């Protein structure tokens, strides 16, 4: 599928600085993801686990995250999919 049709929602910083967001697209569906702060710092370049740095790193890596979302298969149980460093 052409990843230009996949959109990401604005991330929300949840407990323990975990970033939660969703990906959606016509004909693709809707899937929820989460990123742990360690992954955002190590693989997406956040300087620390502050909310400001996590959100900035998310915005700078948005196209990369669209590609990851496209490759990940949505679980049948409806739970959030964790994106790891290996996925990036």
N, C-alpha and C positions, 0 to 999 in steps of 0.2 A: 504494500500500500504506500502511496505517496505521503510522506510524513508532513507535508505542508497542510494536510487536512486535519492533523492532530493538534489540539490546543491544550494548554496547561492552565489550570486555575491558579489564582494567586496562592502562594504558600501560606500556611499558618504555622506559627511556632508553638508546638505543643509541649507537654511536660518533658523535662530533661533536655530541652532545646532541640527536640526532634522536629524536622520540617515535614509537614503533611500537605499533600496537594493531590489533585486529580488530573487525569488526562482524558480527553473525550474527542470524538470526531464522528461525523456522519458516516454510517455504515461500519463503524469501528466499535462503538459503544462507549462505556464510561468505566474507568478503573481508578482506584485510589492507591496512592503510593506513600511511602515514608522514607526519609533520609535521616540517619543518625548524625549528630554533630561531628563525630570523629571522621566520618566519610566526607562530609562537606568540607571540613578543614583539610584533610589529606589529599583528596582527589579533585575538589572543586576550588581550592585555593583560599578559603576563608582564613583570615588571620587568627581568629579565636572563635569561641562558641557563643559570642554575644549575638543577640537577635539581629542587630544591624549588619554584622559581618555575614551571618548565615543567609539573610535575605539578599544581600548584595551578590554573594557567590551564586545563589540560585538564579538571579536575573542574568548574570554573565554566562551561565552555563545552560540557559534555557533550551537552546537548539540541541545541545548534547543530550539533555534530559528527554526531549521529545523522541530522539532516536532510541534511547533506552526504553522508554514507555512502549514504543512500537514493537520492540523485540521481546518484551516480557509478555508472557501469556497470562491473561486474567485468571485468578483462581475461581473455582466453581463455588467456593464458600462465601465469597463477597468480602473477605478481609483485605486489609491494606497489604500491598506487596512491598517488602523492604528492598530498597536498591542498595546494593553493596558496592564496594570498591571494584570488585571483579566485573560488575555490570558496566562500570564506567570505562 
